[in-house]
Amino acid sequence: MLAPSAPMTADESSPLQRAVLKIQPGVPLSVSGKTEVQADDVAVTPETRSKIDRVGKTLKAYLRASRDLVAGRYAELRDYVPEHMTQACTPTAFLLDDGIIVRYDLVENPEPKVFTALLLGSITEWVPRLSESVVYCPHDASSFDAGDKGLRIDWSRRSLQGEITPVTSMRIAIVAPIGAAQLQVQSGTRPIAIVSLTNEFEAVLVGETVPDDGRRKRESLVRNRLRAPVGWRTIEVYPAFNADVWNPDIAPLWAETDLLAAVTRRNLQEAHYSGLDPHVDARKRMIDLLRQLQEFLNGPEEPLHQFIRQYPQLLSPTHTSVWSKLPLGNRATDFVFKEPPTDYLRVELERASHRLFREDGQPKQELTHAIDQVIDWRRYIEDNHDTVQRELGLHGISINPRAVVIIGRRATLTPENARKLVAMENATPRLRILTYDDVLTSARATAENMLGPLWSPGSNAQVYFLPPK
């Protein structure tokens, strides 16, 4: 959409230029046809020029203060700062007959830069245009109807087979009526917006998970962060210009207040949801670890071993202590875990590429060697029980602690191979033989038993399981 040409400036010291404003859905504002405003232009009086400069100076001071706070005093809050307060966005302030509209677009400027423009008309006329039919400021909301305009959101359901079925559709329009009370001249120390809206929304869906393994249903909330497909990042509507509040001197306080208010809102919101489900962060972390483990299983050998060594909780989620490369006799263990209340688990890692059985069904040397190593550790502990407890710090360890050998992949086993593994485990008490696929399955099952279903509906979504009623 092309707006009528309007006087604009990129800086309070820059000459005014008449330009055509171009508003396109989903992209930042652009201007064209710039020509310098002549001295006898009736639309720009000295008083109007003073207002334009004052708004530009105040917003520029606001941006500079915001960036200084994020870079210095509040650097640790960088991830929580609204995007329009960073160098990612550039604001354009539109002065109208009855108010001021400020639109922030994703136009990165390392130095604070503000565009100001003079538009003929009212807020009621221009807010829908500049917000791309998302925000409306009618004088009387009781009879207002946005019709089929607004932000459209379509909901669909995806089956396990990938089939997508439409569920519902809705339109969102922000309606902020502007009667005389809203447009009256402000008093105070800073501009107070009638509307301040970012293009990020949060949809909260209430649902129920129905496990296919016979476990009970779980009621849940799914928070999904959405970004509206509009060109702007933030849009704000202010009452008519008042020199007392559009004051560059108060901009630093204005910026600090906005920054801290945004962090406070976020913390209160997160505290509310975390109170519903205290396991949400742990579950999210475990989902990520299991995803990485799955990727490493299909990759080279050494990164897989290094990943498991970096995150031993995948082997023992509830351990209270862990030792790596602990010498028990002539060879060190890969891991020894202490698990509550007082139990120990010895771990021997072999290569995921090893096959466990030969074509004739007999165990391969790599498997029998790993089992022999576990047996040797047991004998060493039996023969040196006091020394193991005193010198190695394995206090309370039994003479035959549990052991696990991790080797190969599940896909290489035939049903007969699997039965033989069970027999081999029975022949060596307290021994388990797992493939790396078993580790992934076991880690997921253990985590779900403790934390709830490891369900992730998407990168921008978060699941909260509600306590039973």
C-alpha positions as CSV (number, residue, x, y, z in Angstrom):
1,M,0.0,0.0,0.0
2,L,1.3,3.5,-0.9
3,A,0.6,6.2,1.6
4,P,0.4,9.9,0.4
5,S,3.7,11.6,0.4
6,A,4.6,12.9,3.9
7,P,7.4,15.0,5.4
8,M,10.1,12.7,6.9
9,T,13.5,13.0,8.5
10,A,16.1,10.5,9.6
11,D,17.6,12.7,12.3
12,E,16.6,15.9,14.2
13,S,19.4,17.7,12.4
14,S,18.5,16.4,8.9
15,P,16.4,18.4,6.5
16,L,12.8,17.3,6.1
17,Q,12.1,15.4,2.9
18,R,8.7,14.6,1.4
19,A,8.5,10.9,0.6
20,V,6.0,8.2,-0.3
21,L,5.6,5.6,2.4
22,K,5.3,2.0,1.1
23,I,3.5,-0.6,3.4
24,Q,3.8,-4.2,2.3
25,P,2.5,-7.2,4.3
26,G,5.3,-9.1,6.0
27,V,8.2,-6.7,5.2
28,P,9.7,-3.6,6.8
29,L,8.5,-0.2,5.8
30,S,10.2,1.5,2.8
31,V,10.1,5.0,1.4
32,S,10.6,6.3,-2.1
33,G,10.4,9.5,-4.1
34,K,12.2,11.7,-1.6
35,T,12.3,15.4,-2.3
36,E,13.4,18.1,0.1
37,V,10.6,20.1,1.8
38,Q,10.6,23.7,0.8
39,A,10.5,26.6,3.2
40,D,7.0,27.6,2.2
41,D,5.4,24.1,2.6
42,V,2.2,24.9,4.5
43,A,2.1,21.4,6.1
44,V,5.3,22.0,8.1
45,T,5.1,25.0,10.5
46,P,7.9,25.8,12.9
47,E,5.8,24.3,15.7
48,T,5.4,21.1,13.8
49,R,9.1,20.9,13.0
50,S,9.8,21.3,16.7
51,K,7.4,18.4,17.6
52,I,9.1,16.2,15.0
53,D,12.5,17.0,16.3
54,R,11.4,16.5,20.0
55,V,9.9,13.0,19.3
56,G,13.0,12.0,17.3
57,K,15.4,13.2,20.0
58,T,13.5,11.4,22.7
59,L,13.3,8.1,20.9
60,K,16.9,8.3,20.0
61,A,17.9,8.9,23.6
62,Y,15.6,6.0,24.6
63,L,17.3,3.6,22.1
64,R,20.8,4.7,23.2
65,A,20.0,4.2,26.8
66,S,18.5,0.8,26.1
67,R,21.5,-0.4,24.3
68,D,23.9,1.0,27.0
69,L,21.9,-0.9,29.7
70,V,22.0,-4.2,27.8
71,A,25.7,-3.9,27.0
72,G,26.6,-2.9,30.5
73,R,24.6,-2.7,33.7
74,Y,22.0,-5.4,32.7
75,A,24.1,-7.5,30.4
76,E,23.0,-10.7,32.1
77,L,19.4,-9.8,31.0
78,R,20.3,-9.6,27.3
79,D,18.2,-12.6,26.3
80,Y,15.1,-11.2,28.0
81,V,15.2,-7.7,26.5
82,P,12.4,-6.9,24.1
83,E,13.7,-6.9,20.5
84,H,12.7,-3.3,19.8
85,M,15.1,-2.2,22.5
86,T,18.1,-3.7,20.8
87,Q,20.0,-2.7,17.7
88,A,18.0,-5.3,15.7
89,C,15.2,-2.8,15.1
90,T,14.8,0.8,13.8
91,P,11.7,2.8,14.8
92,T,9.7,5.2,12.7
93,A,7.5,7.7,14.6
94,F,4.4,9.0,12.8
95,L,2.9,12.3,14.1
96,L,-0.8,12.6,13.4
97,D,-3.5,15.1,14.3
98,D,-4.6,13.2,17.5
99,G,-1.6,11.1,18.5
100,I,1.7,9.4,17.7
101,I,2.3,5.9,16.2
102,V,5.7,4.3,16.6
103,R,6.5,1.3,14.5
104,Y,9.7,-0.8,15.0
105,D,10.9,-2.7,12.0
106,L,13.6,-5.3,11.7
107,V,16.2,-3.0,10.3
108,E,19.5,-3.4,12.1
109,N,21.3,-0.2,13.1
110,P,24.5,-0.4,15.2
111,E,24.0,3.3,16.0
112,P,20.6,4.4,17.4
113,K,18.7,5.9,14.4
114,V,15.1,7.1,14.4
115,F,12.9,8.1,11.4
116,T,10.1,10.6,12.1
117,A,7.2,11.4,9.8
118,L,4.2,13.7,9.6
119,L,1.0,12.1,8.4
120,L,-2.3,13.8,7.8
121,G,-5.2,12.0,9.4
122,S,-6.1,10.3,12.7
123,I,-4.9,7.3,14.7
124,T,-8.2,5.5,13.8
125,E,-7.3,5.8,10.1
126,W,-3.6,5.0,10.3
127,V,-3.2,2.3,13.0
128,P,-4.8,-0.5,10.9
129,R,-2.6,0.5,7.9
130,L,0.6,0.6,9.8
131,S,-0.2,-2.6,11.8
132,E,-1.2,-4.5,8.7
133,S,-4.8,-4.9,9.9
134,V,-3.9,-6.2,13.4
135,V,-4.5,-3.2,15.6
136,Y,-7.6,-1.0,15.5
137,C,-8.3,2.2,17.4
138,P,-12.0,3.1,16.8
139,H,-13.7,5.9,18.7
140,D,-16.5,3.5,19.7
141,A,-15.7,-0.1,20.2
142,S,-19.3,-1.2,21.0
143,S,-20.2,-1.0,17.3
144,F,-16.8,-1.8,15.8
145,D,-16.4,-4.9,13.6
146,A,-13.1,-5.8,12.0
147,G,-14.8,-8.0,9.6
148,D,-12.6,-10.6,7.9
149,K,-9.5,-8.6,8.6
150,G,-7.0,-9.3,11.3
151,L,-4.3,-11.9,12.0
152,R,-5.4,-15.3,10.8
153,I,-4.3,-18.4,12.7
154,D,-5.1,-21.9,11.3
155,W,-4.9,-24.9,13.6
156,S,-4.3,-28.4,12.2
157,R,-3.6,-31.9,13.5
158,R,-0.7,-34.0,12.4
159,S,-1.0,-37.8,12.6
160,L,1.8,-40.2,13.4
161,Q,1.8,-41.0,9.7
162,G,2.4,-37.3,8.8
163,E,-1.2,-36.6,7.6
164,I,-2.4,-33.0,8.3
165,T,-6.0,-32.4,9.1
166,P,-7.4,-28.9,9.6
167,V,-9.0,-28.4,13.0
168,T,-10.1,-24.7,13.3
169,S,-9.3,-21.2,12.2
170,M,-9.4,-17.9,14.0
171,R,-8.7,-14.3,13.4
172,I,-7.1,-12.0,16.0
173,A,-7.6,-8.3,16.0
174,I,-6.5,-6.0,18.8
175,V,-9.1,-3.3,19.4
176,A,-8.2,-0.4,21.6
177,P,-10.9,2.3,21.6
178,I,-9.6,5.9,21.7
179,G,-12.2,8.1,23.4
180,A,-11.5,11.5,24.8
181,A,-10.0,10.1,28.0
182,Q,-7.4,8.1,26.1
183,L,-6.4,11.0,23.8
184,Q,-6.2,13.7,26.5
185,V,-2.8,15.4,27.1
186,Q,-0.7,13.3,29.4
187,S,1.0,14.3,32.6
188,G,3.9,12.5,34.2
189,T,7.5,11.8,33.4
190,R,7.2,9.6,30.3
191,P,4.9,8.8,27.4
192,I,2.3,6.2,28.3
193,A,1.1,4.1,25.3
194,I,-2.5,3.5,24.6
195,V,-1.3,0.3,22.8
196,S,2.1,-1.4,22.9
197,L,2.2,-4.7,21.0
198,T,4.9,-7.0,19.8
199,N,4.5,-9.4,16.9
200,E,5.1,-12.4,19.2
201,F,2.1,-14.2,20.6
202,E,1.7,-17.2,22.9
203,A,-1.0,-19.8,22.4
204,V,-1.8,-22.1,25.3
205,L,-3.6,-25.3,24.5
206,V,-5.1,-27.6,27.1
207,G,-5.0,-31.3,26.1
208,E,-4.5,-34.8,27.3
209,T,-1.8,-37.3,26.5
210,V,-2.9,-40.9,26.0
211,P,0.1,-43.2,26.3
212,D,-0.1,-46.4,24.2
213,D,1.6,-48.5,26.9
214,G,-1.3,-48.6,29.3
215,R,-0.2,-45.8,31.6
216,R,-2.7,-43.3,32.8
217,K,-3.7,-40.2,30.9
218,R,-2.0,-37.0,31.7
219,E,-3.6,-33.6,31.4
220,S,-1.2,-31.0,29.9
221,L,-0.8,-27.5,28.8
222,V,1.2,-26.7,25.6
223,R,2.6,-23.2,25.3
224,N,3.5,-22.3,21.7
225,R,5.3,-19.1,20.8
226,L,4.2,-17.7,17.5
227,R,5.5,-14.8,15.5
228,A,2.8,-13.0,13.5
229,P,3.6,-12.8,9.7
230,V,3.8,-9.0,9.7
231,G,6.6,-6.7,8.8
232,W,6.8,-4.9,12.2
233,R,8.3,-6.2,15.4
234,T,6.6,-3.7,17.8
235,I,3.9,-1.1,17.3
236,E,2.9,1.5,19.8
237,V,0.2,4.1,19.9
238,Y,0.5,7.3,22.0
239,P,-1.8,10.2,22.7
240,A,-1.2,13.6,21.2
241,F,2.2,15.2,21.5
242,N,3.1,16.7,24.9
243,A,6.5,18.3,25.3
244,D,6.6,17.5,29.0
245,V,6.7,13.8,28.4
246,W,8.5,13.6,25.1
247,N,11.7,14.7,26.8
248,P,15.1,13.3,26.0
249,D,16.3,13.9,29.5
250,I,13.9,11.3,31.0
251,A,14.6,8.7,28.2
252,P,17.2,6.8,30.3
253,L,14.7,6.2,33.1
254,W,12.0,5.3,30.6
255,A,14.3,2.7,29.0
256,E,15.3,1.2,32.4
257,T,11.7,1.0,33.5
258,D,10.6,-0.8,30.3
259,L,13.5,-3.2,30.5
260,L,12.9,-4.2,34.1
261,A,9.2,-4.4,33.5
262,A,9.7,-6.8,30.6
263,V,12.0,-9.0,32.8
264,T,9.5,-8.9,35.7
265,R,6.6,-10.0,33.4
266,R,8.6,-12.9,32.0
267,N,9.7,-14.1,35.5
268,L,6.2,-14.0,36.9
269,Q,4.9,-15.9,33.9
270,E,7.7,-18.5,34.0
271,A,7.2,-18.9,37.8
272,H,3.5,-19.6,37.2
273,Y,4.1,-22.3,34.7
274,S,7.1,-23.8,36.5
275,G,4.8,-24.1,39.6
276,L,2.5,-26.2,37.5
277,D,5.2,-28.7,36.5
278,P,8.6,-28.5,38.3
279,H,10.1,-31.1,36.0
280,V,9.7,-29.1,32.8
281,D,13.3,-27.9,32.5
282,A,14.7,-31.3,33.3
283,R,12.4,-33.0,30.8
284,K,13.4,-30.5,28.1
285,R,17.1,-31.1,28.8
286,M,16.6,-34.9,28.7
287,I,14.7,-34.6,25.4
288,D,17.7,-32.8,23.9
289,L,20.2,-35.3,25.2
290,L,18.3,-38.2,23.8
291,R,18.0,-36.5,20.5
292,Q,21.8,-36.0,20.4
293,L,22.4,-39.6,21.5
294,Q,20.2,-40.8,18.6
295,E,22.2,-38.7,16.2
296,F,25.5,-40.0,17.6
297,L,24.3,-43.6,17.2
298,N,24.2,-43.1,13.5
299,G,27.6,-41.4,13.3
300,P,31.3,-42.2,13.9
301,E,32.4,-44.2,16.9
302,E,34.6,-41.9,18.9
303,P,32.2,-38.9,19.1
304,L,29.6,-41.4,20.5
305,H,31.9,-42.5,23.3
306,Q,32.9,-39.0,24.1
307,F,29.3,-37.9,24.3
308,I,28.4,-40.7,26.7
309,R,31.5,-39.8,28.8
310,Q,30.3,-36.2,28.9
311,Y,26.8,-37.1,29.9
312,P,27.0,-40.2,32.1
313,Q,23.5,-39.5,33.4
314,L,22.3,-41.3,30.3
315,L,23.6,-44.5,31.8
316,S,22.6,-43.8,35.4
317,P,20.1,-41.0,35.8
318,T,19.9,-41.3,39.6
319,H,23.6,-41.7,40.5
320,T,25.0,-39.7,43.4
321,S,28.7,-40.2,42.5
322,V,30.6,-41.3,39.4
323,W,34.1,-42.4,38.8
324,S,35.7,-42.6,35.3
325,K,38.6,-44.9,34.5
326,L,38.7,-46.3,38.0
327,P,41.5,-49.0,38.3
328,L,40.2,-52.4,39.5
329,G,43.1,-54.7,39.1
330,N,45.0,-54.7,35.8
331,R,42.4,-52.6,33.9
332,A,40.3,-49.5,34.6
333,T,36.5,-49.4,34.4
334,D,34.9,-47.0,32.0
335,F,32.5,-45.9,34.7
336,V,31.6,-46.8,38.3
337,F,28.3,-45.2,39.5
338,K,27.1,-45.0,43.1
339,E,23.4,-45.2,43.2
340,P,21.0,-44.7,46.1
341,P,20.7,-46.0,48.7
342,T,24.1,-47.7,48.6
343,D,24.6,-49.6,45.4
344,Y,27.3,-49.5,42.7
345,L,27.2,-50.1,39.0
346,R,30.2,-51.0,36.9
347,V,30.1,-50.1,33.2
348,E,32.2,-51.5,30.3
349,L,31.8,-49.6,27.0
350,E,32.7,-51.5,23.8
351,R,32.3,-50.3,20.3
352,A,28.9,-49.8,18.8
353,S,30.2,-51.2,15.5
354,H,31.0,-54.6,17.1
355,R,28.8,-57.5,16.2
356,L,27.9,-59.7,19.2
357,F,27.6,-63.1,17.4
358,R,29.1,-64.9,14.5
359,E,27.1,-66.3,11.6
360,D,27.1,-69.7,13.3
361,G,25.5,-68.1,16.4
362,Q,28.5,-68.2,18.7
363,P,29.5,-65.2,20.7
364,K,32.2,-63.1,19.1
365,Q,35.5,-62.5,20.9
366,E,34.7,-58.8,21.7
367,L,31.6,-59.9,23.6
368,T,33.2,-62.7,25.6
369,H,36.2,-60.5,26.3
370,A,33.9,-57.8,27.8
371,I,32.2,-60.4,30.0
372,D,35.5,-61.8,31.2
373,Q,36.6,-58.3,32.1
374,V,33.5,-57.9,34.3
375,I,34.2,-61.2,36.0
376,D,37.8,-60.1,36.6
377,W,36.6,-56.9,38.3
378,R,34.3,-59.0,40.5
379,R,37.2,-61.2,41.6
380,Y,39.4,-58.3,42.3
381,I,36.7,-56.7,44.5
382,E,36.2,-60.0,46.3
383,D,40.0,-60.4,47.0
384,N,40.6,-56.7,47.9
385,H,37.3,-55.7,49.4
386,D,38.7,-53.5,52.2
387,T,41.2,-51.9,49.9
388,V,38.6,-51.0,47.3
389,Q,36.5,-49.3,50.0
390,R,39.3,-47.6,51.8
391,E,41.7,-46.5,49.0
392,L,39.3,-46.1,46.1
393,G,36.5,-44.6,48.1
394,L,33.8,-47.1,47.1
395,H,32.4,-47.3,50.7
396,G,29.7,-49.9,51.2
397,I,30.3,-51.7,47.9
398,S,29.3,-55.3,47.8
399,I,31.7,-58.1,46.7
400,N,29.6,-58.5,43.6
401,P,28.1,-55.1,42.5
402,R,25.9,-54.8,39.4
403,A,27.6,-54.6,36.0
404,V,26.6,-53.7,32.5
405,V,28.4,-54.3,29.2
406,I,27.3,-51.9,26.4
407,I,28.2,-53.2,22.9
408,G,26.9,-53.2,19.4
409,R,23.5,-52.4,17.9
410,R,20.1,-54.1,18.4
411,A,19.5,-54.4,14.7
412,T,22.4,-56.9,14.4
413,L,20.7,-59.4,16.7
414,T,18.5,-62.3,15.6
415,P,15.7,-63.6,17.9
416,E,18.1,-66.5,18.7
417,N,20.9,-64.1,19.5
418,A,18.6,-62.2,21.9
419,R,17.7,-65.5,23.7
420,K,21.4,-66.3,24.0
421,L,22.1,-62.9,25.6
422,V,19.6,-63.7,28.3
423,A,21.2,-67.0,29.0
424,M,24.6,-65.4,29.2
425,E,23.3,-62.8,31.7
426,N,21.8,-65.6,33.8
427,A,25.1,-67.4,33.9
428,T,26.8,-64.3,35.4
429,P,24.7,-63.0,38.3
430,R,24.1,-59.2,38.4
431,L,25.3,-58.7,34.8
432,R,23.3,-57.0,32.0
433,I,24.4,-56.9,28.3
434,L,22.9,-53.9,26.5
435,T,23.2,-52.6,23.0
436,Y,23.5,-48.8,22.4
437,D,19.9,-48.8,21.2
438,D,19.0,-50.4,24.6
439,V,20.7,-47.5,26.3
440,L,18.6,-45.0,24.4
441,T,15.4,-46.9,25.1
442,S,16.3,-47.4,28.8
443,A,17.3,-43.8,29.3
444,R,14.0,-42.6,27.8
445,A,11.9,-45.1,29.9
446,T,13.7,-44.1,33.1
447,A,13.3,-40.4,32.5
448,E,9.6,-40.8,31.7
449,N,9.0,-42.7,34.8
450,M,10.5,-39.9,36.9
451,L,9.7,-36.8,34.9
452,G,6.6,-37.6,32.8
453,P,6.3,-38.3,29.0
454,L,9.1,-36.9,27.0
455,W,6.9,-35.3,24.4
456,S,8.1,-32.3,22.4
457,P,5.5,-30.9,19.9
458,G,8.0,-28.5,18.4
459,S,11.0,-26.2,19.0
460,N,8.9,-23.2,20.0
461,A,6.5,-25.2,22.2
462,Q,6.8,-26.2,25.8
463,V,4.7,-28.9,27.5
464,Y,3.6,-28.8,31.2
465,F,1.9,-31.8,32.8
466,L,-0.6,-30.9,35.4
467,P,-0.9,-32.7,38.7
468,P,-3.8,-35.2,39.1
469,K,-7.0,-33.6,40.3
